[in-house]
Amino acid sequence: MSLAYDVRANLLLLVDLLNSAPHVTGPDDGLASVEQLTEFVTQHGFTGPLGATPHDVAVAAGLRERFTVALANDVEPVVAAINLTFSEIRAFPRLASHGDWGWHMHATADSAPLGERMASDLVFALTDLIRFGDLPRLRSCAAEDCTAALADLTRNQSKRFCDARNCANRTHIAAYRARRNRGVNAEQQRRV
């Protein structure tokens, strides 16, 4: 299935939100301050008022914790998290079109608190993944030493490594060096 632009963008929002947790891509919380959250939503192309509040920072942290369950690809806990989030936000679904997004759903008013707007975007994207059986597009990085999340937006769902820590490159270099060392060791043993 081809994912709509807004779903793709909101899945990347979710991955970046999950990867902002302490000890995923760095020792610190990447969204611990109002300034960090404001920069985060600005980079993700949010519309409406972008000034975050301490409450929005707390909401973002709660969403990050709540939606970590999506990485396990078990539908029931994700559905429970979606439904809980829908019950917490004042949802007034409407169609909107702006920028490169084309027609898509907004569940809250542009004037709603930033945390509610983030929550609505995340639950709509996850709802589409559930509806179309694409939840496995969200998963953890395949690198042994990485806990970052990734959204596989490839057609054949072949992405294995996150974009947060250069894991694909590190893994491929390590494999090359291991093969090269095995070859050098074999050559040394032949000479003996």
C-alpha positions as a Markdown table, in Angstrom:
| # | Residue | x | y | z |
|---|---|---|---|---|
| 1 | Met | 0.0 | 0.0 | 0.0 |
| 2 | Ser | 1.2 | 3.5 | -0.8 |
| 3 | Leu | 1.0 | 5.8 | 2.3 |
| 4 | Ala | -0.5 | 9.2 | 1.9 |
| 5 | Tyr | 1.9 | 12.2 | 2.4 |
| 6 | Asp | 0.4 | 13.1 | 5.8 |
| 7 | Val | 0.6 | 9.6 | 7.1 |
| 8 | Arg | 4.3 | 9.3 | 6.1 |
| 9 | Ala | 5.0 | 12.7 | 7.7 |
| 10 | Asn | 3.3 | 11.8 | 10.9 |
| 11 | Leu | 5.0 | 8.4 | 11.1 |
| 12 | Leu | 8.3 | 10.2 | 10.9 |
| 13 | Leu | 7.0 | 12.5 | 13.6 |
| 14 | Leu | 6.3 | 9.5 | 15.8 |
| 15 | Val | 9.7 | 8.0 | 15.1 |
| 16 | Asp | 11.5 | 11.2 | 15.9 |
| 17 | Leu | 9.3 | 11.5 | 19.1 |
| 18 | Leu | 10.3 | 8.0 | 20.2 |
| 19 | Asn | 13.9 | 8.6 | 19.3 |
| 20 | Ser | 14.0 | 11.8 | 21.5 |
| 21 | Ala | 13.8 | 9.6 | 24.7 |
| 22 | Pro | 16.9 | 9.6 | 26.9 |
| 23 | His | 19.5 | 7.0 | 26.0 |
| 24 | Val | 18.0 | 6.3 | 22.5 |
| 25 | Thr | 20.2 | 8.6 | 20.5 |
| 26 | Gly | 21.9 | 10.5 | 23.3 |
| 27 | Pro | 22.1 | 10.6 | 27.1 |
| 28 | Asp | 19.6 | 13.4 | 27.4 |
| 29 | Asp | 15.9 | 13.8 | 26.8 |
| 30 | Gly | 15.6 | 15.5 | 23.3 |
| 31 | Leu | 12.3 | 17.2 | 24.2 |
| 32 | Ala | 12.8 | 18.2 | 27.8 |
| 33 | Ser | 12.2 | 21.9 | 27.3 |
| 34 | Val | 9.6 | 24.3 | 25.7 |
| 35 | Glu | 12.3 | 25.4 | 23.2 |
| 36 | Gln | 13.2 | 21.9 | 22.2 |
| 37 | Leu | 9.5 | 21.0 | 21.6 |
| 38 | Thr | 8.9 | 24.2 | 19.7 |
| 39 | Glu | 11.9 | 23.5 | 17.4 |
| 40 | Phe | 10.7 | 19.9 | 17.0 |
| 41 | Val | 7.2 | 20.8 | 15.8 |
| 42 | Thr | 8.6 | 23.5 | 13.6 |
| 43 | Gln | 10.9 | 21.0 | 11.9 |
| 44 | His | 7.9 | 18.7 | 11.4 |
| 45 | Gly | 5.9 | 21.4 | 9.6 |
| 46 | Phe | 3.1 | 21.9 | 12.1 |
| 47 | Thr | 0.6 | 24.6 | 11.4 |
| 48 | Gly | -1.2 | 26.9 | 13.9 |
| 49 | Pro | 0.5 | 28.3 | 17.0 |
| 50 | Leu | 3.9 | 26.7 | 17.5 |
| 51 | Gly | 4.7 | 28.0 | 20.9 |
| 52 | Ala | 5.0 | 25.1 | 23.3 |
| 53 | Thr | 4.1 | 25.3 | 27.0 |
| 54 | Pro | 5.4 | 23.2 | 29.9 |
| 55 | His | 2.1 | 21.3 | 29.6 |
| 56 | Asp | 2.8 | 20.5 | 25.9 |
| 57 | Val | 6.2 | 19.2 | 26.9 |
| 58 | Ala | 4.6 | 16.8 | 29.5 |
| 59 | Val | 2.0 | 15.7 | 26.9 |
| 60 | Ala | 4.8 | 15.0 | 24.4 |
| 61 | Ala | 6.6 | 12.9 | 27.0 |
| 62 | Gly | 3.4 | 11.0 | 27.7 |
| 63 | Leu | 2.7 | 10.3 | 24.1 |
| 64 | Arg | 6.3 | 9.1 | 23.6 |
| 65 | Glu | 5.9 | 6.7 | 26.5 |
| 66 | Arg | 2.4 | 5.6 | 25.4 |
| 67 | Phe | 3.2 | 4.9 | 21.8 |
| 68 | Thr | 6.4 | 2.9 | 22.4 |
| 69 | Val | 4.1 | -0.1 | 22.3 |
| 70 | Ala | 3.8 | 0.4 | 18.5 |
| 71 | Leu | 7.3 | -0.9 | 18.1 |
| 72 | Ala | 6.3 | -4.4 | 19.3 |
| 73 | Asn | 3.8 | -4.7 | 16.4 |
| 74 | Asp | 1.1 | -6.1 | 18.7 |
| 75 | Val | -2.1 | -4.5 | 17.4 |
| 76 | Glu | -4.2 | -4.7 | 20.6 |
| 77 | Pro | -2.0 | -2.5 | 22.8 |
| 78 | Val | -1.6 | 0.0 | 20.0 |
| 79 | Val | -5.4 | 0.2 | 19.5 |
| 80 | Ala | -5.8 | 0.7 | 23.3 |
| 81 | Ala | -3.3 | 3.5 | 23.2 |
| 82 | Ile | -5.1 | 5.1 | 20.2 |
| 83 | Asn | -8.5 | 4.9 | 21.8 |
| 84 | Leu | -7.2 | 6.3 | 25.0 |
| 85 | Thr | -5.6 | 9.2 | 23.2 |
| 86 | Phe | -8.8 | 9.9 | 21.2 |
| 87 | Ser | -10.7 | 10.0 | 24.5 |
| 88 | Glu | -8.3 | 12.6 | 25.9 |
| 89 | Ile | -8.3 | 15.0 | 23.1 |
| 90 | Arg | -11.2 | 17.2 | 21.9 |
| 91 | Ala | -11.5 | 15.7 | 18.4 |
| 92 | Phe | -13.4 | 17.6 | 15.8 |
| 93 | Pro | -12.3 | 15.9 | 12.6 |
| 94 | Arg | -12.2 | 18.1 | 9.4 |
| 95 | Leu | -10.5 | 18.0 | 6.1 |
| 96 | Ala | -7.7 | 20.5 | 5.5 |
| 97 | Ser | -5.2 | 21.3 | 2.7 |
| 98 | His | -2.1 | 23.3 | 3.1 |
| 99 | Gly | 1.4 | 23.3 | 1.8 |
| 100 | Asp | 2.5 | 20.1 | 0.1 |
| 101 | Trp | 0.1 | 18.0 | 2.2 |
| 102 | Gly | -2.9 | 17.9 | -0.1 |
| 103 | Trp | -6.2 | 16.9 | 1.5 |
| 104 | His | -5.8 | 15.3 | 4.9 |
| 105 | Met | -7.5 | 15.1 | 8.3 |
| 106 | His | -7.1 | 17.4 | 11.2 |
| 107 | Ala | -8.8 | 16.2 | 14.3 |
| 108 | Thr | -8.4 | 19.4 | 16.3 |
| 109 | Ala | -8.6 | 23.1 | 15.7 |
| 110 | Asp | -5.4 | 24.9 | 14.7 |
| 111 | Ser | -5.9 | 26.8 | 17.9 |
| 112 | Ala | -5.9 | 23.7 | 20.1 |
| 113 | Pro | -3.0 | 23.2 | 22.5 |
| 114 | Leu | 0.1 | 21.9 | 20.7 |
| 115 | Gly | 0.1 | 18.6 | 22.7 |
| 116 | Glu | -3.5 | 17.9 | 21.4 |
| 117 | Arg | -2.5 | 18.6 | 17.8 |
| 118 | Met | 0.5 | 16.3 | 18.1 |
| 119 | Ala | -1.7 | 13.6 | 19.7 |
| 120 | Ser | -4.3 | 13.8 | 16.9 |
| 121 | Asp | -1.7 | 13.6 | 14.1 |
| 122 | Leu | -0.1 | 10.5 | 15.7 |
| 123 | Val | -3.3 | 8.7 | 16.3 |
| 124 | Phe | -4.5 | 9.3 | 12.8 |
| 125 | Ala | -1.3 | 7.9 | 11.3 |
| 126 | Leu | -1.4 | 4.9 | 13.6 |
| 127 | Thr | -5.0 | 4.3 | 12.8 |
| 128 | Asp | -4.2 | 4.1 | 9.1 |
| 129 | Leu | -1.4 | 1.6 | 9.8 |
| 130 | Ile | -3.8 | -0.6 | 11.9 |
| 131 | Arg | -6.6 | -0.4 | 9.3 |
| 132 | Phe | -4.4 | -1.4 | 6.4 |
| 133 | Gly | -2.2 | -4.0 | 8.2 |
| 134 | Asp | 0.9 | -1.9 | 8.0 |
| 135 | Leu | 1.8 | -1.7 | 11.6 |
| 136 | Pro | 5.1 | -3.7 | 11.0 |
| 137 | Arg | 6.3 | -0.6 | 9.2 |
| 138 | Leu | 7.2 | 0.7 | 12.7 |
| 139 | Arg | 9.9 | -1.2 | 14.4 |
| 140 | Ser | 13.2 | -1.0 | 16.3 |
| 141 | Cys | 16.5 | -0.7 | 14.5 |
| 142 | Ala | 18.2 | -4.0 | 13.7 |
| 143 | Ala | 21.6 | -2.9 | 14.9 |
| 144 | Glu | 22.5 | -4.9 | 18.0 |
| 145 | Asp | 23.6 | -1.9 | 20.0 |
| 146 | Cys | 20.7 | 0.4 | 19.0 |
| 147 | Thr | 17.2 | 0.9 | 20.5 |
| 148 | Ala | 16.1 | 3.7 | 18.1 |
| 149 | Ala | 12.8 | 3.4 | 16.3 |
| 150 | Leu | 12.4 | 3.5 | 12.5 |
| 151 | Ala | 9.5 | 3.9 | 10.0 |
| 152 | Asp | 10.0 | 1.7 | 7.0 |
| 153 | Leu | 8.5 | 3.7 | 4.2 |
| 154 | Thr | 10.0 | 1.6 | 1.4 |
| 155 | Arg | 7.8 | -0.1 | -1.0 |
| 156 | Asn | 9.0 | -3.6 | -0.2 |
| 157 | Gln | 9.4 | -2.9 | 3.6 |
| 158 | Ser | 13.0 | -3.8 | 3.6 |
| 159 | Lys | 14.5 | -1.0 | 5.8 |
| 160 | Arg | 16.3 | -2.5 | 8.7 |
| 161 | Phe | 18.3 | 0.3 | 10.3 |
| 162 | Cys | 17.4 | 3.7 | 11.8 |
| 163 | Asp | 18.5 | 7.0 | 10.5 |
| 164 | Ala | 19.2 | 8.3 | 14.0 |
| 165 | Arg | 22.6 | 6.8 | 14.6 |
| 166 | Asn | 24.1 | 5.8 | 11.2 |
| 167 | Cys | 23.5 | 2.2 | 12.1 |
| 168 | Ala | 23.4 | 0.8 | 8.6 |
| 169 | Asn | 26.9 | 2.2 | 7.8 |
| 170 | Arg | 28.3 | 1.1 | 11.2 |
| 171 | Thr | 26.9 | -2.4 | 10.7 |
| 172 | His | 28.2 | -2.8 | 7.2 |
| 173 | Ile | 31.7 | -1.5 | 8.1 |
| 174 | Ala | 31.9 | -3.9 | 11.0 |
| 175 | Ala | 30.8 | -6.8 | 8.8 |
| 176 | Tyr | 33.4 | -5.8 | 6.2 |
| 177 | Arg | 36.1 | -5.6 | 8.8 |
| 178 | Ala | 35.2 | -9.0 | 10.2 |
| 179 | Arg | 35.3 | -10.6 | 6.7 |
| 180 | Arg | 38.6 | -8.9 | 6.0 |
| 181 | Asn | 40.1 | -10.1 | 9.3 |
| 182 | Arg | 38.9 | -13.6 | 8.6 |
| 183 | Gly | 40.7 | -13.4 | 5.2 |
| 184 | Val | 43.9 | -12.1 | 6.8 |
| 185 | Asn | 43.8 | -14.8 | 9.5 |
| 186 | Ala | 43.3 | -17.5 | 6.9 |
| 187 | Glu | 46.2 | -16.2 | 4.8 |
| 188 | Gln | 48.5 | -16.1 | 7.9 |
| 189 | Gln | 47.5 | -19.7 | 8.7 |
| 190 | Arg | 48.3 | -20.8 | 5.2 |
| 191 | Arg | 51.8 | -19.3 | 5.4 |
| 192 | Val | 52.5 | -21.3 | 8.6 |
